[in-house]
Amino acid sequence: MNMHITVDPVEQHLANGLKDLWFPVLPSELLADKPVSIRRLGYKIALWRDNDGSVHALEDHCPHRGAPLSQGPVLGDRLQCPYHGVEVRCDGTVTKVPGSPGCKLEGSRPTRMFHTREAAGAIFLFNASDAHLDTPPDLVLPEQLTSPAWSSFLCYTEWKGDYRYVLDNVMDPMHGTYLHKMSHSMSEGEATAKFVTRDTEQGFVFEKEGQRGVNFDWTEFLDNGCHWLRLEIPYPKTGGPGGNFTIIGSYTPSSRALSAVFHWRARPLTGWQRDTWRFLYKNRLEARHWAVLEQDRVLLEFMEFDANQRENLYQHDLGVVRLRRYFKGKAKEQLALIDAKQLP
């Protein structure tokens, strides 16, 4: 009996992350003087810093025999494979083959490279459809991560499961009323609500109708060359100065079974108020925020891998539906372009 397993190309494309986008892949503090190997975006990737501290990234695969480049020494803008000494430059070019000088491997460019940027305490990679793209578009961060009027902390963790479940979770404000009802910042607001969507220049807002600044009342999806989810949590007076608490999220697939989860926690503060909040955050508030994230993590990690294939959605899920539709539309566009390029 022959069995035919059909793989949905759109599903496969999304599982590894859309192309031609920036993704956060690692907190800056986790990359020191030695190379680091990570799995992101369907690739095993070697990250390292050169003599000036700039970050470079190559697929962690020596073009000679496939050994991990990340296990070898750093030679400035090159990595040396520990297996046979082959040297690969940060643009993917093989610069030296000690065992066979002058062979056809020297001077070739067989290794996938990744453009990198370091900003807001994180390392970002551009997931290019062209393996040897010369110049990527600019990485644009939300104002909360660039403006001197804001102060922020990066919170990084890894959760078991598909990154799209994390996206769905953040695009679901109503879960805060139930899952996080004991939180110091999410105990208020109606347990029932009607939601509406509102278009923006680079995405959309999904929000509770007639309720603002009470609980987790809205989420904004932003596509500016990197995908961001932005939301606000009202703070009680015990949370210190600065008004509402803004969370900026961006999520990267590590594998079908693991997600890299980045949240920046931000408040509009300057001067002594900034210093007060940052001290208060580290000493009293951060543990509470991790407790809320832990509630999300436990729930999502216990969901079946195909839970989103057996759903009965209702009005509160319009944001999730719209976000999924957006991602599938982008995946279909990219696959169509790939197919067009392959035509004779």
C-alpha positions as CSV (number, residue, x, y, z in Angstrom):
1,M,0.0,0.0,0.0
2,N,1.4,3.3,-1.1
3,M,1.0,6.3,1.3
4,H,1.2,9.8,-0.1
5,I,1.9,12.6,2.4
6,T,1.1,16.1,1.2
7,V,3.0,19.0,2.6
8,D,1.3,22.3,2.3
9,P,3.9,24.7,0.8
10,V,2.3,27.7,2.5
11,E,2.4,26.0,5.9
12,Q,6.1,24.9,5.3
13,H,7.0,28.4,4.2
14,L,5.5,30.0,7.3
15,A,6.9,27.4,9.7
16,N,10.4,28.7,8.9
17,G,9.5,32.4,8.8
18,L,8.6,34.7,6.0
19,K,11.5,35.8,3.7
20,D,12.9,39.3,3.2
21,L,12.1,40.4,6.8
22,W,14.3,41.3,9.8
23,F,14.0,38.9,12.8
24,P,15.5,39.2,16.3
25,V,17.5,36.1,16.9
26,L,19.6,36.6,20.1
27,P,20.1,39.0,22.9
28,S,23.4,40.9,22.4
29,E,24.7,39.9,25.8
30,L,24.7,36.2,24.8
31,L,27.3,36.7,22.1
32,A,30.8,37.4,23.6
33,D,34.2,36.6,22.1
34,K,33.5,33.0,21.0
35,P,31.1,32.0,18.1
36,V,27.6,30.9,19.1
37,S,25.5,28.4,17.1
38,I,21.7,28.9,17.0
39,R,18.8,27.4,15.1
40,R,16.6,30.1,13.6
41,L,14.5,30.5,10.5
42,G,15.0,26.9,9.3
43,Y,18.8,27.3,9.4
44,K,21.7,26.4,11.8
45,I,23.5,29.7,12.1
46,A,27.0,30.7,13.4
47,L,27.2,34.1,15.0
48,W,30.4,35.8,16.0
49,R,32.0,39.2,16.6
50,D,35.0,40.5,14.7
51,N,37.9,42.5,16.2
52,D,35.8,45.6,16.3
53,G,32.9,43.9,18.0
54,S,30.7,43.9,14.9
55,V,28.4,40.9,14.5
56,H,28.5,38.5,11.5
57,A,26.4,35.4,10.7
58,L,26.9,32.5,8.4
59,E,25.1,29.2,8.0
60,D,26.9,26.9,10.5
61,H,28.0,24.5,7.8
62,C,31.4,24.3,6.3
63,P,31.1,24.0,2.5
64,H,33.8,21.3,2.4
65,R,32.3,18.5,4.5
66,G,29.5,20.2,6.5
67,A,31.4,20.5,9.8
68,P,30.1,23.3,12.2
69,L,32.0,26.5,11.5
70,S,31.0,27.7,15.0
71,Q,33.4,25.2,16.6
72,G,36.4,26.8,15.0
73,P,38.4,30.0,15.8
74,V,37.5,33.5,14.8
75,L,39.9,35.1,12.4
76,G,38.4,38.6,12.3
77,D,35.8,38.7,9.6
78,R,36.3,34.9,8.9
79,L,35.6,31.6,10.7
80,Q,38.1,28.8,10.3
81,C,36.5,25.3,10.2
82,P,38.1,23.1,12.9
83,Y,37.9,20.0,10.8
84,H,40.3,20.8,7.9
85,G,41.1,24.5,8.4
86,V,38.9,25.9,5.6
87,E,38.4,29.6,6.1
88,V,35.0,31.3,5.2
89,R,34.5,35.0,5.2
90,C,31.5,36.8,6.5
91,D,30.1,37.2,3.0
92,G,30.1,33.4,2.4
93,T,33.3,33.4,0.4
94,V,35.9,30.6,0.9
95,T,39.2,32.5,1.3
96,K,41.6,29.6,2.1
97,V,41.7,25.8,1.7
98,P,45.0,24.8,3.5
99,G,44.8,21.2,2.5
100,S,44.5,22.0,-1.2
101,P,45.6,25.5,-2.1
102,G,44.2,26.8,-5.4
103,C,41.4,24.2,-5.6
104,K,38.1,25.3,-7.1
105,L,36.6,25.8,-3.6
106,E,38.9,28.7,-3.0
107,G,37.3,32.0,-4.1
108,S,33.8,30.4,-4.4
109,R,30.8,31.6,-2.4
110,P,28.9,28.5,-1.4
111,T,27.9,29.5,2.1
112,R,24.7,31.3,3.0
113,M,25.4,34.6,4.8
114,F,23.0,36.7,6.8
115,H,23.0,40.5,7.2
116,T,23.0,41.5,10.8
117,R,22.1,44.6,12.9
118,E,22.5,45.1,16.6
119,A,19.9,47.3,18.2
120,A,17.8,47.6,21.4
121,G,19.9,45.0,23.1
122,A,19.3,42.3,20.4
123,I,20.9,40.9,17.3
124,F,18.7,40.9,14.2
125,L,19.1,38.9,11.0
126,F,17.7,39.6,7.6
127,N,16.0,36.4,6.3
128,A,16.8,37.1,2.6
129,S,15.3,35.1,-0.2
130,D,18.6,35.9,-2.1
131,A,21.4,34.1,-0.3
132,H,23.9,36.7,-1.4
133,L,21.9,39.9,-1.1
134,D,24.4,42.8,-1.1
135,T,22.3,45.4,0.7
136,P,19.3,44.7,2.9
137,P,16.6,47.3,3.7
138,D,17.0,49.3,6.9
139,L,16.0,47.8,10.2
140,V,13.3,50.1,11.6
141,L,12.4,49.8,15.3
142,P,9.2,51.2,17.0
143,E,9.7,54.6,18.6
144,Q,9.5,53.0,22.1
145,L,12.9,51.4,21.4
146,T,14.7,54.4,19.8
147,S,13.3,57.6,21.2
148,P,15.2,59.2,24.2
149,A,11.8,59.9,25.7
150,W,11.3,56.2,26.3
151,S,13.1,53.7,28.6
152,S,12.9,49.9,28.0
153,F,14.2,46.5,29.1
154,L,14.6,43.5,26.8
155,C,13.0,40.3,28.1
156,Y,14.2,37.1,26.2
157,T,13.1,33.6,26.6
158,E,12.5,30.4,24.5
159,W,9.2,28.5,24.5
160,K,8.5,25.1,23.3
161,G,6.2,25.1,20.3
162,D,5.5,26.9,17.0
163,Y,6.1,30.7,17.1
164,R,2.7,31.3,15.5
165,Y,1.0,30.2,18.7
166,V,2.9,33.1,20.5
167,L,1.7,35.5,17.8
168,D,-1.9,34.2,18.3
169,N,-1.6,34.6,22.0
170,V,-0.5,38.2,21.9
171,M,-3.2,39.0,19.3
172,D,-5.8,37.9,21.8
173,P,-6.4,40.7,24.4
174,M,-9.3,38.8,26.0
175,H,-7.1,36.1,27.4
176,G,-5.7,38.6,29.8
177,T,-9.0,38.9,31.6
178,Y,-9.0,35.2,32.4
179,L,-5.5,33.7,32.3
180,H,-3.9,36.7,34.0
181,K,-6.8,37.9,36.2
182,M,-4.7,37.7,39.4
183,S,-2.1,39.9,37.9
184,H,-1.5,43.3,39.6
185,S,-2.1,45.0,36.3
186,M,-4.8,42.9,34.6
187,S,-7.5,42.4,37.3
188,E,-9.9,45.1,36.0
189,G,-12.3,45.4,33.1
190,E,-15.3,43.6,31.6
191,A,-15.2,39.8,31.3
192,T,-17.2,40.2,28.1
193,A,-16.5,42.6,25.3
194,K,-17.0,43.3,21.6
195,F,-13.8,43.8,19.5
196,V,-13.2,45.8,16.4
197,T,-10.3,46.2,14.0
198,R,-8.8,49.5,12.9
199,D,-6.4,49.8,10.0
200,T,-3.1,51.6,10.3
201,E,-0.5,52.6,7.7
202,Q,1.6,49.5,8.4
203,G,-0.9,47.1,9.9
204,F,-3.9,47.1,12.1
205,V,-5.2,47.5,15.7
206,F,-7.5,44.9,17.3
207,E,-9.2,46.5,20.3
208,K,-12.1,46.3,22.8
209,E,-15.0,48.6,21.8
210,G,-15.7,51.2,24.5
211,Q,-12.8,50.1,26.9
212,R,-9.4,51.8,26.9
213,G,-6.7,52.0,29.5
214,V,-8.4,49.4,31.9
215,N,-6.8,46.1,31.1
216,F,-5.0,44.4,28.2
217,D,-7.5,46.2,25.8
218,W,-5.8,46.2,22.4
219,T,-3.0,44.8,20.3
220,E,-1.4,46.5,17.3
221,F,0.3,44.5,14.5
222,L,3.0,46.4,12.7
223,D,4.9,45.4,9.6
224,N,7.7,47.8,8.8
225,G,10.2,45.3,7.4
226,C,10.2,43.5,10.8
227,H,7.1,42.2,12.4
228,W,6.1,43.7,15.8
229,L,3.1,43.3,18.1
230,R,2.5,46.3,20.4
231,L,0.2,46.6,23.4
232,E,-0.4,48.5,26.6
233,I,-1.0,47.4,30.2
234,P,-2.4,50.0,32.6
235,Y,-0.2,50.4,35.7
236,P,-1.4,51.0,39.3
237,K,0.3,53.8,41.2
238,T,2.5,51.2,42.9
239,G,4.1,50.7,39.6
240,G,5.9,54.0,39.8
241,P,5.9,57.0,37.4
242,G,5.4,56.9,33.7
243,G,1.7,56.0,33.0
244,N,0.8,52.9,31.0
245,F,3.3,50.1,30.4
246,T,4.0,49.3,26.8
247,I,5.1,45.9,25.6
248,I,6.8,45.4,22.2
249,G,7.0,41.8,21.0
250,S,8.7,40.1,18.1
251,Y,8.9,36.3,17.7
252,T,11.2,34.1,15.6
253,P,11.0,30.4,14.7
254,S,13.8,28.4,16.0
255,S,12.2,25.1,14.9
256,R,8.7,23.7,14.7
257,A,9.2,22.8,18.4
258,L,10.9,26.0,19.7
259,S,10.3,29.7,19.5
260,A,12.6,32.6,20.3
261,V,10.5,35.1,22.2
262,F,11.5,38.8,22.5
263,H,9.5,41.3,24.6
264,W,10.7,44.8,25.3
265,R,9.0,46.5,28.3
266,A,8.9,50.2,27.9
267,R,7.6,53.4,29.5
268,P,7.8,57.1,28.4
269,L,10.2,58.5,31.1
270,T,13.1,60.8,31.4
271,G,15.3,62.2,34.2
272,W,14.7,61.1,37.8
273,Q,11.5,59.4,36.9
274,R,13.4,57.1,34.4
275,D,15.9,56.2,37.1
276,T,13.1,55.6,39.7
277,W,11.2,53.3,37.4
278,R,14.3,51.4,36.3
279,F,15.2,50.8,39.9
280,L,11.7,49.8,40.8
281,Y,11.4,47.5,37.8
282,K,14.5,45.5,38.7
283,N,13.7,45.3,42.4
284,R,9.9,44.8,42.5
285,L,8.2,44.6,39.1
286,E,10.3,42.3,36.9
287,A,9.4,39.2,38.8
288,R,5.7,39.9,38.5
289,H,6.0,40.3,34.7
290,W,7.9,37.0,34.4
291,A,5.1,35.4,36.4
292,V,2.6,36.6,33.8
293,L,4.8,35.3,31.0
294,E,5.1,32.0,32.7
295,Q,1.3,31.6,32.7
296,D,1.4,32.1,28.9
297,R,4.3,29.7,28.5
298,V,2.8,26.9,30.4
299,L,-0.5,27.1,28.6
300,L,1.0,27.3,25.1
301,E,3.5,24.5,25.7
302,F,0.7,22.2,26.8
303,M,-1.3,22.9,23.6
304,E,-1.2,20.1,21.0
305,F,0.9,20.9,17.9
306,D,-2.2,20.8,15.8
307,A,-4.5,22.7,18.2
308,N,-5.1,25.4,15.6
309,Q,-6.4,22.8,13.2
310,R,-9.3,22.0,15.5
311,E,-10.9,25.2,16.6
312,N,-14.3,26.8,17.0
313,L,-13.6,30.5,16.8
314,Y,-15.9,33.4,17.8
315,Q,-16.0,37.2,17.7
316,H,-13.1,37.7,20.1
317,D,-10.8,35.8,17.6
318,L,-11.2,38.3,14.7
319,G,-7.7,39.6,15.4
320,V,-6.2,36.1,15.3
321,V,-8.0,35.4,12.0
322,R,-6.9,38.6,10.4
323,L,-3.3,38.1,11.4
324,R,-3.2,34.5,10.1
325,R,-4.8,35.6,6.8
326,Y,-2.1,38.3,6.5
327,F,0.7,35.8,7.0
328,K,-0.8,33.3,4.6
329,G,-1.2,36.0,2.0
330,K,2.4,37.0,2.3
331,A,3.6,33.4,2.1
332,K,1.6,32.9,-1.1
333,E,3.0,36.0,-2.6
334,Q,6.6,34.9,-1.9
335,L,6.0,31.4,-3.1
336,A,4.5,32.7,-6.4
337,L,7.7,34.8,-6.9
338,I,9.9,31.8,-6.2
339,D,7.9,29.8,-8.8
340,A,8.1,32.6,-11.3
341,K,11.9,32.8,-11.0
342,Q,12.2,29.0,-11.6
343,L,10.3,29.1,-14.8
344,P,12.4,28.8,-18.0
